[in-house]
């Protein structure tokens, strides 16, 4: 009997693991679609689009919910896909954004994995990944676009020009992740 119950338990664990993999894949596809569609909300106003950075939200969500691998993949693909299909953002900017959003997804997912599963840890994950992602954006921008400005000024401008987006991301992303976590606990 113990051998049979052990086999059943292993089968249940395998099924649960496959279900979780499928769930991550579906969430990642949803976040990629959101990254493609959210910029349409601010498309007519380039300044508002830069200020709010709507493509960043799905990258954070994907990293925090699906893990660092999916977060990096979705973050990297989203701006490049949007650039190829719609021509916006321009390909050089999309390349910089691809590395930035990949860093957001990877870092937020890694921190979520290592920090305690507390609500405050979501804010820490997002804040740290914002700094690292913007640093990556600036490094790639300096190399790829041959930005003539001093690096620190360019890095600082990435925070100054997007301060409202930073606040919105900090206000929106943690409650969404918290709600999805609660839903998943109730509906495994």
C-alpha contacts under 8 A as a table, 3 or more apart, distances in Angstrom:
res1	aa1	res2	aa2	distance
1	X	4	X	5.16
1	X	5	X	6.16
2	X	5	X	5.07
2	X	6	X	5.93
3	X	6	X	5.05
3	X	7	X	6.22
4	X	7	X	5.11
4	X	8	X	6.26
5	X	8	X	5.01
5	X	9	X	6.11
6	X	9	X	5.08
6	X	10	X	6.17
7	X	10	X	5.07
7	X	11	X	6.09
8	X	11	X	5.01
8	X	12	X	6.14
9	X	12	X	5.07
9	X	13	X	6.17
10	X	13	X	5.05
10	X	14	X	6.11
11	X	14	X	5.05
11	X	15	X	6.14
12	X	15	X	5.11
12	X	16	X	6.07
13	X	16	X	5.04
13	X	17	X	6.06
14	X	17	X	5.07
14	X	18	X	6.20
15	X	18	X	5.14
15	X	19	X	6.07
16	X	19	X	5.01
16	X	20	X	6.17
17	X	20	X	5.10
17	X	21	X	6.26
18	X	21	X	5.02
18	X	22	X	6.18
19	X	22	X	5.11
19	X	23	X	6.08
20	X	23	X	4.93
20	X	24	X	6.20
21	X	24	X	5.19
21	X	25	X	6.27
22	X	25	X	5.03
22	X	26	X	6.20
23	X	26	X	5.15
23	X	27	X	6.14
24	X	27	X	5.09
24	X	28	X	5.98
24	X	65	X	7.78
24	X	66	X	5.16
24	X	70	X	7.86
25	X	28	X	5.07
25	X	29	X	6.22
25	X	66	X	7.96
26	X	29	X	5.12
26	X	30	X	6.20
27	X	30	X	4.96
27	X	31	X	6.14
27	X	62	X	7.22
27	X	65	X	8.00
27	X	66	X	7.04
28	X	31	X	5.07
28	X	32	X	6.13
28	X	62	X	6.04
28	X	66	X	6.83
28	X	70	X	6.42
28	X	71	X	7.60
28	X	74	X	6.68
29	X	32	X	5.08
29	X	33	X	6.21
30	X	33	X	5.12
30	X	34	X	6.18
31	X	34	X	4.90
31	X	35	X	6.07
31	X	58	X	5.01
31	X	59	X	7.15
31	X	61	X	7.36
31	X	62	X	6.20
31	X	74	X	7.28
32	X	35	X	5.07
32	X	36	X	6.28
32	X	58	X	7.00
32	X	74	X	5.70
32	X	75	X	7.86
32	X	77	X	7.87
32	X	78	X	6.00
33	X	36	X	5.04
33	X	37	X	6.16
34	X	37	X	5.01
34	X	38	X	5.60
34	X	55	X	7.75
34	X	58	X	6.27
35	X	38	X	5.69
35	X	39	X	7.26
35	X	54	X	7.27
35	X	55	X	4.71
35	X	56	X	7.47
35	X	57	X	7.58
35	X	58	X	5.57
35	X	59	X	7.50
35	X	78	X	6.00
35	X	79	X	7.90
36	X	39	X	6.85
36	X	55	X	7.33
36	X	78	X	6.34
36	X	79	X	7.72
36	X	81	X	7.87
36	X	82	X	6.03
37	X	40	X	5.66
37	X	41	X	7.82
38	X	41	X	5.70
38	X	42	X	7.79
38	X	54	X	5.72
38	X	55	X	6.52
39	X	42	X	5.47
39	X	43	X	5.77
39	X	49	X	6.91
39	X	53	X	7.86
39	X	54	X	5.58
39	X	55	X	6.49
40	X	43	X	4.74
40	X	44	X	7.90
42	X	45	X	5.62
42	X	46	X	7.17
42	X	48	X	6.24
42	X	49	X	5.15
43	X	46	X	6.43
43	X	49	X	6.59
45	X	48	X	5.32
45	X	49	X	6.19
46	X	49	X	4.93
46	X	50	X	6.17
47	X	50	X	5.14
47	X	51	X	6.07
48	X	51	X	4.91
48	X	52	X	5.98
49	X	52	X	5.36
49	X	53	X	5.61
49	X	54	X	6.95
50	X	53	X	5.35
50	X	161	X	7.58
50	X	162	X	6.68
51	X	161	X	6.22
51	X	162	X	4.53
51	X	163	X	7.05
51	X	164	X	6.11
51	X	165	X	5.58
52	X	162	X	6.55
52	X	164	X	6.20
52	X	165	X	3.96
52	X	166	X	7.66
52	X	168	X	7.44
53	X	56	X	5.81
53	X	57	X	7.79
53	X	162	X	7.43
53	X	165	X	5.89
54	X	57	X	5.88
54	X	58	X	7.98
54	X	165	X	7.92
55	X	58	X	6.14
55	X	59	X	6.99
55	X	78	X	7.77
55	X	79	X	7.78
56	X	59	X	5.22
56	X	60	X	6.32
56	X	75	X	7.93
56	X	101	X	6.42
56	X	104	X	7.77
57	X	60	X	5.29
57	X	61	X	6.19
57	X	169	X	6.40
57	X	173	X	6.82
58	X	61	X	4.93
58	X	62	X	5.89
58	X	75	X	7.84
59	X	62	X	5.21
59	X	63	X	6.21
59	X	71	X	5.87
59	X	72	X	7.64
59	X	74	X	6.48
59	X	75	X	4.96
59	X	101	X	5.96
59	X	102	X	7.34
59	X	104	X	6.29
59	X	105	X	5.08
60	X	63	X	5.26
60	X	64	X	6.13
60	X	71	X	7.16
60	X	104	X	5.92
60	X	105	X	5.28
60	X	108	X	6.48
60	X	126	X	7.08
60	X	173	X	7.31
61	X	64	X	5.19
61	X	65	X	5.89
61	X	66	X	7.94
61	X	71	X	7.76
61	X	105	X	7.65
61	X	173	X	6.58
61	X	177	X	6.81
62	X	65	X	5.25
62	X	66	X	5.25
62	X	67	X	6.88
62	X	70	X	6.59
62	X	71	X	4.71
62	X	74	X	7.28
62	X	105	X	6.32
62	X	109	X	7.87
63	X	66	X	5.56
63	X	67	X	4.79
63	X	68	X	5.09
63	X	69	X	7.55
63	X	70	X	6.48
63	X	71	X	3.79
63	X	72	X	7.02
63	X	104	X	7.30
63	X	105	X	4.05
63	X	106	X	5.90
63	X	107	X	7.50
63	X	108	X	5.50
63	X	109	X	4.20
63	X	110	X	7.87
64	X	67	X	5.84
64	X	68	X	7.56
64	X	71	X	7.51
64	X	105	X	7.29
64	X	108	X	5.75
64	X	109	X	4.70
64	X	112	X	6.08
64	X	177	X	7.15
65	X	109	X	7.40
65	X	177	X	6.77
66	X	69	X	7.83
66	X	70	X	5.90
66	X	71	X	6.60
66	X	109	X	7.43
67	X	70	X	5.78
67	X	71	X	5.98
67	X	105	X	7.78
67	X	106	X	7.35
67	X	109	X	4.57
67	X	110	X	6.98
67	X	112	X	7.97
67	X	113	X	7.62
68	X	71	X	4.94
68	X	72	X	5.93
68	X	105	X	5.84
68	X	106	X	3.97
68	X	107	X	6.63
68	X	108	X	7.00
68	X	109	X	4.12
68	X	110	X	5.50
69	X	72	X	5.30
69	X	73	X	6.20
69	X	105	X	7.82
69	X	106	X	6.28
69	X	109	X	7.86
70	X	73	X	4.99
70	X	74	X	5.99
70	X	105	X	7.46
70	X	106	X	7.83
71	X	74	X	5.37
71	X	75	X	5.90
71	X	102	X	6.60
71	X	104	X	7.49
71	X	105	X	3.79
71	X	106	X	5.43
71	X	109	X	6.74
72	X	75	X	5.08
72	X	76	X	5.93
72	X	101	X	7.09
72	X	102	X	3.93
72	X	103	X	6.31
72	X	104	X	7.24
72	X	105	X	4.70
72	X	106	X	4.77
73	X	76	X	5.22
73	X	77	X	6.10
73	X	102	X	6.42
73	X	105	X	7.90
74	X	77	X	5.23
74	X	78	X	5.87
74	X	102	X	7.11
74	X	105	X	7.64
75	X	78	X	5.61
75	X	79	X	7.50
75	X	98	X	6.16
75	X	99	X	7.65
75	X	100	X	7.71
75	X	101	X	4.32
75	X	102	X	4.25
75	X	103	X	7.60
75	X	104	X	7.26
75	X	105	X	6.02
76	X	79	X	6.83
76	X	80	X	7.16
76	X	97	X	7.68
76	X	98	X	4.15
76	X	99	X	5.92
76	X	100	X	7.79
76	X	101	X	5.94
76	X	102	X	4.68
77	X	80	X	5.37
77	X	81	X	5.81
77	X	98	X	6.56
78	X	81	X	5.27
78	X	82	X	6.13
78	X	98	X	7.13
79	X	82	X	5.07
79	X	83	X	5.96
79	X	89	X	7.01
79	X	94	X	5.12
79	X	95	X	7.45
79	X	97	X	6.36
79	X	98	X	5.70
80	X	83	X	5.03
80	X	84	X	6.14
80	X	91	X	7.13
80	X	94	X	5.50
80	X	95	X	6.63
80	X	98	X	6.53
81	X	84	X	5.21
81	X	85	X	6.06
82	X	85	X	5.24
82	X	86	X	5.56
82	X	87	X	6.84
82	X	88	X	6.26
82	X	89	X	7.09
83	X	86	X	5.44
83	X	87	X	4.38
83	X	88	X	4.67
83	X	89	X	5.22
83	X	90	X	6.05
83	X	91	X	5.85
83	X	94	X	6.37
84	X	87	X	5.64
84	X	88	X	7.84
84	X	91	X	7.58
87	X	90	X	5.92
87	X	91	X	7.44
88	X	91	X	7.58
88	X	94	X	7.86
89	X	93	X	6.12
89	X	94	X	5.49
90	X	93	X	5.42
90	X	94	X	5.94
91	X	94	X	4.80
91	X	95	X	6.09
92	X	95	X	5.23
92	X	96	X	6.65
92	X	144	X	7.51
92	X	145	X	7.17
93	X	96	X	5.17
93	X	97	X	6.10
94	X	97	X	4.89
94	X	98	X	5.87
95	X	98	X	5.05
95	X	99	X	6.70
96	X	99	X	5.57
96	X	100	X	6.33
96	X	137	X	5.43
96	X	138	X	7.93
96	X	140	X	5.68
96	X	141	X	5.84
96	X	144	X	7.76
97	X	100	X	4.82
97	X	101	X	5.88
97	X	137	X	6.41
98	X	101	X	5.35
98	X	102	X	5.98
99	X	102	X	5.02
99	X	103	X	6.11
99	X	133	X	7.69
99	X	136	X	6.65
99	X	137	X	6.50
99	X	140	X	7.56
100	X	103	X	5.15
100	X	104	X	6.33
100	X	133	X	4.61
100	X	134	X	6.22
100	X	135	X	7.97
100	X	136	X	5.62
100	X	137	X	4.88
101	X	104	X	4.85
101	X	105	X	6.21
101	X	133	X	6.63
102	X	105	X	5.20
102	X	106	X	6.01
102	X	133	X	7.82
103	X	106	X	5.12
103	X	107	X	5.73
103	X	129	X	6.93
103	X	132	X	6.91
103	X	133	X	5.02
103	X	136	X	7.23
104	X	107	X	5.50
104	X	108	X	5.87
104	X	126	X	7.79
104	X	129	X	5.08
104	X	130	X	6.43
104	X	132	X	7.49
104	X	133	X	5.35
105	X	108	X	5.46
105	X	109	X	5.97
105	X	129	X	7.88
106	X	109	X	5.20
106	X	110	X	6.06
107	X	110	X	5.07
107	X	111	X	6.03
107	X	125	X	7.39
107	X	128	X	7.74
107	X	129	X	5.32
107	X	132	X	7.84
108	X	111	X	5.21
108	X	112	X	6.01
108	X	125	X	4.95
108	X	126	X	5.90
108	X	128	X	7.68
108	X	129	X	5.56
109	X	112	X	5.06
109	X	113	X	6.22
109	X	125	X	7.86
110	X	113	X	5.07
110	X	114	X	6.42
111	X	114	X	5.14
111	X	115	X	5.67
111	X	125	X	5.49
112	X	115	X	5.42
112	X	116	X	7.48
112	X	117	X	7.34
112	X	121	X	7.24
112	X	122	X	7.01
112	X	125	X	6.37
113	X	116	X	7.92
115	X	121	X	6.27
116	X	121	X	6.55
117	X	121	X	6.76
118	X	121	X	5.37
118	X	122	X	7.21
119	X	122	X	5.57
119	X	123	X	7.39
119	X	174	X	7.25
119	X	178	X	7.20
120	X	123	X	5.37
120	X	124	X	6.60
121	X	124	X	4.96
121	X	125	X	6.05
122	X	125	X	5.06
122	X	126	X	6.20
122	X	174	X	5.72
123	X	126	X	5.18
123	X	127	X	5.98
123	X	170	X	6.65
123	X	174	X	6.72
124	X	127	X	5.15
124	X	128	X	6.01
125	X	128	X	5.46
125	X	129	X	6.05
126	X	129	X	5.14
126	X	130	X	6.00
126	X	170	X	7.19
127	X	130	X	5.11
127	X	131	X	6.52
127	X	170	X	7.91
128	X	131	X	5.30
128	X	132	X	6.30
129	X	132	X	5.04
129	X	133	X	5.67
130	X	133	X	5.10
130	X	134	X	6.01
131	X	134	X	5.33
131	X	135	X	6.12
132	X	135	X	4.97
132	X	136	X	6.14
133	X	136	X	5.04
133	X	137	X	6.12
134	X	137	X	4.84
134	X	138	X	6.11
134	X	155	X	7.00
134	X	158	X	6.68
135	X	138	X	5.14
135	X	139	X	6.16
135	X	155	X	6.58
136	X	139	X	5.07
136	X	140	X	6.07
137	X	140	X	5.28
137	X	141	X	5.84
138	X	141	X	4.85
138	X	142	X	5.92
138	X	151	X	7.27
138	X	154	X	6.80
138	X	155	X	5.92
139	X	142	X	5.21
139	X	143	X	6.30
140	X	143	X	5.12
140	X	144	X	5.66
140	X	145	X	7.76
141	X	144	X	5.15
141	X	145	X	5.13
141	X	146	X	6.84
141	X	147	X	6.55
142	X	145	X	5.71
142	X	146	X	4.94
142	X	147	X	4.85
142	X	148	X	7.74
142	X	151	X	7.42
143	X	146	X	5.45
143	X	147	X	7.55
149	X	153	X	6.83
149	X	154	X	6.35
150	X	153	X	5.44
150	X	154	X	6.29
151	X	154	X	5.08
151	X	155	X	6.02
152	X	155	X	4.93
152	X	156	X	5.97
153	X	156	X	5.08
153	X	157	X	6.09
154	X	157	X	5.12
154	X	158	X	6.52
155	X	158	X	5.31
155	X	159	X	7.22
156	X	159	X	5.48
156	X	160	X	6.35
157	X	160	X	4.89
157	X	161	X	5.73
158	X	161	X	5.66
158	X	162	X	6.31
159	X	162	X	5.34
159	X	163	X	5.75
159	X	166	X	7.99
160	X	163	X	5.48
162	X	165	X	5.24
162	X	166	X	6.30
163	X	166	X	5.06
163	X	167	X	6.40
164	X	167	X	5.16
164	X	168	X	6.16
165	X	168	X	4.98
165	X	169	X	5.95
166	X	169	X	5.16
166	X	170	X	6.17
167	X	170	X	5.10
167	X	171	X	6.09
168	X	171	X	4.95
168	X	172	X	5.93
169	X	172	X	5.23
169	X	173	X	5.61
170	X	173	X	5.99
170	X	174	X	6.76
171	X	174	X	6.89
171	X	175	X	7.47
172	X	175	X	6.00
172	X	176	X	6.49
173	X	176	X	5.26
173	X	177	X	6.23
174	X	177	X	5.14
174	X	178	X	5.99
175	X	178	X	4.95
175	X	179	X	6.01
176	X	179	X	5.12
176	X	180	X	6.18
177	X	180	X	5.12
177	X	181	X	6.07
178	X	181	X	5.09
178	X	182	X	6.19
179	X	182	X	5.12
179	X	183	X	6.14
180	X	183	X	5.02
180	X	184	X	6.11
181	X	184	X	5.10
181	X	185	X	6.21
182	X	185	X	5.14
182	X	186	X	6.39
183	X	186	X	5.25
183	X	187	X	6.02
184	X	187	X	4.94
184	X	188	X	5.45
185	X	188	X	5.84
